[in-house]
Amino acid sequence: MIEKETNLLAVFEDRIYELIRLCDEKKRHIEELEKSLKEKDEIIWQNRQTMEALQTKYTNLHTARRLAENETEFQNARKRVNKLVREVDTCIALLNE
């Protein structure tokens, strides 16, 4: 009877040690996954910051381009008006002769 109990106790100890080993292994795996998750979160945060900066830069460039186009149209209109004024001045000068 004592031998049977000793064998059962030995099997029980082996299983307890195996369970502890598996538990430690799972803890290490969880720690690795948590570390990996933190790294991924940091990468995501950096990418979001980059994306926001690029979005702001794009908006600024888009606005600048629209202003440049409007400036070009303004300059062209100003040149046309100046040309018309010169033509009117020429006509007035001819009428005064």
C-alpha positions in Angstrom: 0.0 0.0 0.0 2.8 2.4 0.8 4.5 1.7 -2.5 1.3 2.5 -4.4 0.9 5.7 -2.5 4.5 6.6 -3.1 4.0 6.0 -6.9 0.9 8.1 -6.9 2.7 10.9 -5.0 5.6 10.7 -7.5 3.1 10.9 -10.5 1.3 13.8 -8.7 4.6 15.7 -8.2 5.6 15.1 -11.8 2.3 16.5 -13.0 2.5 19.5 -10.7 6.0 20.3 -12.0 4.8 19.9 -15.5 1.8 22.2 -14.8 4.2 24.8 -13.2 6.5 24.6 -16.2 3.5 25.1 -18.6 2.3 28.0 -16.5 5.8 29.7 -16.6 6.0 29.1 -20.3 2.6 30.7 -20.9 3.6 33.6 -18.7 6.7 34.2 -20.8 4.6 33.9 -23.9 2.1 36.5 -22.6 4.9 38.9 -21.7 6.3 38.5 -25.2 2.9 39.2 -26.7 2.4 42.3 -24.4 5.8 43.6 -25.4 5.0 43.1 -29.1 1.7 44.8 -28.6 3.3 47.8 -27.0 5.8 48.0 -29.9 2.9 47.8 -32.4 1.0 50.5 -30.5 4.0 52.7 -30.7 4.4 52.2 -34.4 0.7 52.9 -34.9 1.0 56.1 -32.9 4.0 57.2 -34.9 2.3 56.5 -38.2 -0.8 58.5 -37.0 1.5 61.4 -36.2 3.1 61.2 -39.6 -0.2 60.9 -41.3 -1.6 64.0 -39.5 1.5 65.9 -40.4 1.3 64.9 -44.0 -2.4 65.7 -44.1 -1.7 69.2 -42.8 1.1 69.6 -45.3 -1.2 68.5 -48.1 -3.9 70.9 -47.0 -1.5 73.7 -46.9 0.0 72.9 -50.3 -3.5 72.6 -51.8 -4.5 76.0 -50.3 -1.3 77.5 -51.6 -1.9 76.2 -55.1 -5.4 77.5 -55.1 -4.1 80.9 -54.0 -1.4 80.8 -56.7 -4.0 80.0 -59.3 -6.2 82.8 -58.1 -3.2 85.1 -58.1 -2.4 84.2 -61.7 -6.0 84.8 -62.7 -5.9 88.1 -60.8 -2.7 89.2 -62.6 -4.1 88.2 -66.0 -7.3 90.2 -65.3 -5.2 93.2 -64.1 -3.2 93.0 -67.3 -6.4 93.0 -69.4 -7.8 96.0 -67.5 -4.5 97.9 -67.9 -4.6 97.1 -71.7 -8.2 98.3 -71.9 -7.3 101.5 -70.0 -4.4 102.2 -72.4 -6.7 101.7 -75.4 -9.2 104.1 -73.9 -6.5 106.6 -73.2 -5.3 106.2 -76.8 -8.8 106.8 -78.0 -9.3 109.9 -75.9 -6.0 111.2 -77.1 -7.1 110.7 -80.7 -10.4 112.4 -80.0 -8.6 115.4 -78.5 -6.5 116.0 -81.6 
